[in-house]
Amino acid sequence: MEYKKLGATDLRLSVITYGSFAIGGTMWGGNEAADSIAAVRASIDNGITSIDTAPFYGFGLSEEVIGKAIKGYDRSRLQLLTKFGLVWDGSNAGRGERTSDALKDGKTVSVYKYASRGNILKEVEESLKRLDTDYIDLLQLHWPDSTTPISETMETLDLLVKQGKIRAAAVCNYSVEQLEEAAKSIQLASNQVPYSMLNRRIEAQLVPYALKNNLGIIAYSPMARGLLTGKYFEGSRLKADDHRNEYFSRFNLERVEAMLNRLKPLAEEKQATLAQLVLRWTTLQKGISVVLAGARNATQAISNAAAMSFSLSNEELLFINREVDACTAP
């Protein structure tokens, strides 16, 4: 495993970071608690020291599972990354910017983006309790909230750093303009954004800004929600109510399948799966600090970690880039 310093902080994260969205169950279907705990522990045992979660993932379940899974490990060697800013019930229900509906305990609840000072302080205490820890390594705003001034959110994050409850502050899904506004109040560690072979939009503005301002980039959805594993084209079609059906329809699936077929021989040469090749390519892209990879069980977690067991030459990277460009060309 390789480790990278995140932005201007003293945090060193594993280049492959465990993404825990799926084990929370929200939007992805349930997962056995024992499998989830095994996935987290297998990740740690194979060098993945950084774990990314959020209260929204399973409405607290993901954080609780992680809190249980890390018991017995040296906390100082782990980096817990969580988020705030999505609320769905309780005292803050209905506040902020309405974003979506989600199923909670079989009932539909409305979800709001809400990043006020009071809500941040409330959410941090709840996350600390669920994670069973006394500090969070990286606290991230989950989504921009148009109803709360950016300065209020950032000043609250700065307060939490000074209090020692978080080691560093970050955001997710921020535009360059929003980052510039945030920089007036705090030096952020990173911006977590979607990035994959099929979604390279951040390369135009965000990557140059991040490199210039020593801002880390945490890439999520590197596998394009599983499309780039190749399994979809091998008979693993989705159920009719799977949320990925709409997402996959955004792409030219014939081109994607053709690209993956051309990449398979290189993966086989590396004794790797397509998923591992895609993950490794993503870790080597300009400006990318770490890459999130989810796992529902120990086998998947070990496979993700193994993506760092081989290298790609400049010639191999050029070959992959040509295939990616051909796949995504207008």
C-alpha positions as CSV (number, residue, x, y, z in Angstrom):
1,M,0.0,0.0,0.0
2,E,1.1,3.6,-0.6
3,Y,0.2,6.6,1.6
4,K,-0.1,10.2,0.6
5,K,-0.1,13.4,2.6
6,L,-3.5,15.1,2.2
7,G,-3.2,18.7,1.1
8,A,-1.5,21.0,3.6
9,T,-2.3,18.8,6.6
10,D,-0.2,16.2,8.5
11,L,-2.7,13.5,7.6
12,R,-1.3,10.6,5.6
13,L,-4.0,8.5,4.0
14,S,-3.8,5.2,2.3
15,V,-4.0,5.7,-1.5
16,I,-6.9,3.2,-1.6
17,T,-9.3,4.4,1.1
18,Y,-12.2,2.2,2.2
19,G,-15.6,3.6,1.1
20,S,-18.5,2.6,3.4
21,F,-21.6,3.8,1.5
22,A,-22.7,0.3,0.5
23,I,-22.4,-1.2,4.0
24,G,-24.8,1.4,5.3
25,G,-27.5,0.1,3.0
26,T,-28.9,3.4,1.8
27,M,-29.6,3.1,-1.9
28,W,-27.5,-0.1,-2.2
29,G,-29.6,-2.7,-0.4
30,G,-28.8,-4.3,3.0
31,N,-25.6,-6.0,4.0
32,E,-24.9,-8.5,6.8
33,A,-23.3,-6.8,9.8
34,A,-20.7,-9.6,10.1
35,D,-19.7,-9.2,6.4
36,S,-19.4,-5.4,6.9
37,I,-17.2,-5.7,9.9
38,A,-15.1,-8.3,8.1
39,A,-14.7,-6.0,5.1
40,V,-13.4,-3.1,7.3
41,R,-11.0,-5.4,9.2
42,A,-9.7,-7.0,6.1
43,S,-9.1,-3.6,4.6
44,I,-7.0,-2.6,7.7
45,D,-5.1,-5.9,7.7
46,N,-4.1,-5.3,4.1
47,G,-2.8,-1.8,4.5
48,I,-6.0,0.4,4.0
49,T,-5.7,2.6,7.0
50,S,-8.2,5.3,5.9
51,I,-12.0,4.7,6.2
52,D,-14.6,7.1,4.7
53,T,-18.1,7.2,6.0
54,A,-21.1,9.5,6.6
55,P,-24.1,9.7,8.9
56,F,-26.4,9.4,5.8
57,Y,-25.0,6.0,5.0
58,G,-27.6,3.8,6.6
59,F,-28.8,6.7,8.7
60,G,-25.9,6.1,11.2
61,L,-25.5,2.4,10.6
62,S,-22.3,2.7,8.6
63,E,-20.6,4.8,11.3
64,E,-21.8,2.3,14.0
65,V,-20.4,-0.7,12.1
66,I,-17.1,1.0,11.6
67,G,-16.9,1.9,15.3
68,K,-17.3,-1.8,16.2
69,A,-15.0,-3.0,13.4
70,I,-12.0,-0.9,14.5
71,K,-12.0,-2.1,18.2
72,G,-8.7,-3.7,19.0
73,Y,-6.8,-1.7,16.4
74,D,-4.3,1.1,17.2
75,R,-6.5,4.1,16.7
76,S,-3.5,6.3,16.0
77,R,-2.7,4.3,12.9
78,L,-6.2,4.7,11.4
79,Q,-7.8,7.7,9.7
80,L,-11.5,8.1,10.2
81,L,-13.2,10.3,7.6
82,T,-16.8,11.2,8.0
83,K,-19.2,13.9,6.9
84,F,-22.0,16.2,8.0
85,G,-24.7,18.4,6.4
86,L,-27.4,15.9,5.4
87,V,-30.4,15.8,7.8
88,W,-33.6,13.8,7.7
89,D,-35.4,13.9,11.0
90,G,-35.2,15.2,14.5
91,S,-34.8,18.8,15.5
92,N,-33.3,19.9,12.2
93,A,-35.9,18.1,9.9
94,G,-37.2,20.4,7.2
95,R,-34.3,22.9,7.6
96,G,-31.9,23.8,4.8
97,E,-32.1,22.9,1.2
98,R,-34.3,19.9,0.3
99,T,-32.4,17.4,-1.8
100,S,-34.1,14.0,-2.0
101,D,-36.2,11.3,-0.4
102,A,-34.9,8.1,1.0
103,L,-36.2,5.0,2.7
104,K,-35.6,4.7,6.4
105,D,-37.1,1.8,8.3
106,G,-39.5,1.2,5.4
107,K,-40.7,4.7,5.4
108,T,-39.9,7.6,3.0
109,V,-38.1,10.5,4.7
110,S,-37.1,13.8,3.2
111,V,-33.4,14.7,3.2
112,Y,-32.1,18.2,3.5
113,K,-28.7,19.8,3.0
114,Y,-28.1,21.8,6.2
115,A,-24.7,23.1,7.3
116,S,-25.4,25.6,10.0
117,R,-23.1,26.1,13.0
118,G,-25.6,24.5,15.4
119,N,-26.2,21.5,13.1
120,I,-22.5,20.9,12.6
121,L,-21.8,20.8,16.3
122,K,-24.7,18.5,16.9
123,E,-23.7,16.1,14.1
124,V,-20.1,15.9,15.2
125,E,-21.1,14.8,18.7
126,E,-23.4,12.1,17.2
127,S,-20.7,10.9,14.9
128,L,-18.1,10.7,17.7
129,K,-20.5,8.6,19.7
130,R,-21.4,6.2,16.8
131,L,-17.7,5.8,15.8
132,D,-16.8,5.3,19.5
133,T,-13.8,7.7,19.2
134,D,-12.9,11.1,20.7
135,Y,-11.7,12.7,17.5
136,I,-12.4,12.6,13.8
137,D,-9.4,12.8,11.4
138,L,-11.2,14.4,8.5
139,L,-14.6,16.0,8.8
140,Q,-16.2,16.8,5.4
141,L,-19.3,18.8,4.3
142,H,-21.3,16.2,2.4
143,W,-23.0,18.6,0.0
144,P,-23.0,22.3,-0.5
145,D,-25.9,24.0,1.4
146,S,-27.2,27.1,-0.4
147,T,-29.2,28.3,2.7
148,T,-26.1,28.6,5.0
149,P,-23.3,31.1,4.4
150,I,-20.1,29.3,3.5
151,S,-18.3,31.5,6.1
152,E,-20.6,30.2,8.9
153,T,-19.8,26.6,7.9
154,M,-16.1,27.1,7.6
155,E,-15.7,29.1,10.8
156,T,-17.5,26.3,12.7
157,L,-15.1,23.7,11.2
158,D,-12.1,25.9,12.2
159,L,-13.5,26.0,15.8
160,L,-13.7,22.2,15.8
161,V,-10.1,21.9,14.7
162,K,-9.1,24.2,17.5
163,Q,-11.1,22.2,20.0
164,G,-9.3,19.0,18.9
165,K,-12.5,17.2,17.9
166,I,-11.3,17.0,14.3
167,R,-7.8,17.0,12.9
168,A,-8.7,18.6,9.6
169,A,-11.7,20.0,7.7
170,A,-12.8,19.3,4.1
171,V,-15.7,19.5,1.7
172,C,-17.3,17.3,-0.9
173,N,-18.8,18.3,-4.3
174,Y,-17.6,21.9,-4.1
175,S,-17.0,24.0,-7.2
176,V,-13.9,26.1,-7.6
177,E,-16.0,29.2,-6.9
178,Q,-17.2,27.7,-3.6
179,L,-13.6,26.6,-2.7
180,E,-12.4,30.2,-3.2
181,E,-15.1,31.5,-0.9
182,A,-14.3,28.9,1.7
183,A,-10.6,29.8,1.6
184,K,-11.4,33.2,3.0
185,S,-12.2,31.5,6.3
186,I,-10.2,28.2,6.5
187,Q,-7.5,26.2,4.7
188,L,-9.4,23.1,3.6
189,A,-7.6,19.7,3.4
190,S,-9.5,18.3,0.5
191,N,-12.5,18.2,-1.8
192,Q,-14.2,14.8,-2.3
193,V,-15.6,14.5,-5.8
194,P,-16.7,11.9,-8.4
195,Y,-14.0,10.9,-10.8
196,S,-13.6,7.9,-13.1
197,M,-12.6,6.9,-16.6
198,L,-16.1,7.8,-17.6
199,N,-16.3,11.1,-15.6
200,R,-13.2,13.3,-15.9
201,R,-14.9,16.7,-15.6
202,I,-12.8,17.8,-12.7
203,E,-9.7,17.8,-14.9
204,A,-10.7,21.1,-16.5
205,Q,-10.9,23.4,-13.4
206,L,-10.7,21.6,-10.1
207,V,-7.5,19.7,-10.6
208,P,-5.5,22.9,-11.7
209,Y,-7.0,24.8,-8.7
210,A,-6.1,21.9,-6.3
211,L,-2.5,21.7,-7.5
212,K,-2.0,25.4,-7.3
213,N,-3.5,25.7,-3.8
214,N,-2.3,22.4,-2.2
215,L,-5.7,21.0,-1.9
216,G,-6.2,17.2,-1.8
217,I,-8.7,15.5,-4.1
218,I,-10.5,12.4,-2.8
219,A,-12.0,10.6,-5.8
220,Y,-15.3,8.7,-5.3
221,S,-17.2,6.4,-7.7
222,P,-14.0,5.4,-9.5
223,M,-15.7,2.3,-10.7
224,A,-18.7,4.3,-12.1
225,R,-21.0,2.5,-9.6
226,G,-19.7,-0.9,-10.7
227,L,-20.0,-0.4,-14.5
228,L,-16.2,-0.4,-14.9
229,T,-15.8,-3.8,-13.2
230,G,-17.1,-5.4,-16.4
231,K,-19.5,-7.6,-14.5
232,Y,-22.5,-5.8,-16.1
233,F,-21.5,-7.1,-19.5
234,E,-21.0,-10.6,-18.2
235,G,-24.7,-11.2,-17.4
236,S,-24.9,-9.4,-14.1
237,R,-27.8,-7.3,-15.1
238,L,-29.4,-5.0,-12.6
239,K,-32.8,-5.4,-11.0
240,A,-35.5,-3.1,-12.4
241,D,-35.6,-1.0,-9.2
242,D,-31.8,-0.6,-8.9
243,H,-30.8,3.1,-8.9
244,R,-27.9,2.4,-11.2
245,N,-30.1,1.7,-14.2
246,E,-30.7,5.4,-14.7
247,Y,-27.0,6.2,-14.1
248,F,-25.7,3.5,-16.5
249,S,-28.1,4.9,-19.2
250,R,-26.0,8.1,-19.4
251,F,-23.2,6.2,-21.1
252,N,-22.6,4.6,-24.5
253,L,-22.6,1.1,-23.1
254,E,-21.3,-0.4,-26.4
255,R,-18.2,1.9,-26.2
256,V,-17.7,1.1,-22.5
257,E,-17.8,-2.7,-23.2
258,A,-15.4,-2.3,-26.1
259,M,-13.0,-0.3,-24.0
260,L,-13.0,-2.9,-21.2
261,N,-12.5,-5.7,-23.6
262,R,-9.4,-3.9,-24.9
263,L,-8.1,-3.4,-21.4
264,K,-8.6,-7.0,-20.3
265,P,-5.3,-8.3,-21.8
266,L,-3.3,-5.7,-19.8
267,A,-5.2,-6.6,-16.6
268,E,-4.4,-10.3,-17.3
269,E,-0.8,-9.5,-17.9
270,K,-0.7,-7.8,-14.5
271,Q,-2.5,-10.8,-13.0
272,A,-5.2,-8.3,-12.0
273,T,-8.9,-7.9,-12.4
274,L,-10.4,-5.2,-14.5
275,A,-11.5,-3.5,-11.3
276,Q,-8.0,-3.5,-9.9
277,L,-6.6,-2.1,-13.2
278,V,-9.2,0.7,-13.1
279,L,-8.5,1.5,-9.5
280,R,-4.7,1.6,-10.1
281,W,-5.1,3.9,-13.1
282,T,-7.2,6.2,-11.0
283,T,-4.6,6.5,-8.3
284,L,-2.1,7.6,-10.8
285,Q,-4.1,10.5,-12.3
286,K,-2.9,14.1,-11.9
287,G,-4.1,15.8,-8.7
288,I,-5.8,12.7,-7.2
289,S,-4.7,12.2,-3.6
290,V,-6.7,9.0,-2.7
291,V,-9.4,6.9,-4.2
292,L,-12.4,5.5,-2.5
293,A,-13.2,1.8,-3.0
294,G,-16.2,0.1,-1.4
295,A,-16.4,-3.5,-0.2
296,R,-19.2,-5.5,1.2
297,N,-17.1,-8.4,2.4
298,A,-13.5,-9.4,3.2
299,T,-12.8,-10.8,-0.3
300,Q,-13.7,-7.6,-2.0
301,A,-11.7,-5.6,0.5
302,I,-8.6,-7.7,-0.1
303,S,-9.0,-7.4,-3.8
304,N,-9.2,-3.6,-3.5
305,A,-6.0,-3.4,-1.5
306,A,-4.3,-5.6,-4.1
307,A,-4.8,-2.9,-6.8
308,M,-1.7,-1.3,-5.4
309,S,0.4,-4.5,-5.8
310,F,1.4,-3.7,-9.4
311,S,2.7,-0.7,-11.4
312,L,1.8,0.8,-14.7
313,S,4.5,2.1,-17.0
314,N,4.2,5.4,-18.9
315,E,3.5,3.4,-22.1
316,E,0.8,1.4,-20.4
317,L,-0.8,4.6,-19.0
318,L,-0.7,6.1,-22.5
319,F,-2.4,3.0,-23.9
320,I,-5.1,3.2,-21.2
321,N,-5.6,6.9,-21.8
322,R,-6.1,6.4,-25.5
323,E,-8.8,3.8,-24.8
324,V,-10.5,6.1,-22.3
325,D,-10.4,9.0,-24.7
326,A,-11.9,6.9,-27.5
327,C,-14.7,5.7,-25.2
328,T,-15.7,9.1,-23.9
329,A,-15.2,11.1,-27.2
330,P,-18.3,13.0,-28.3
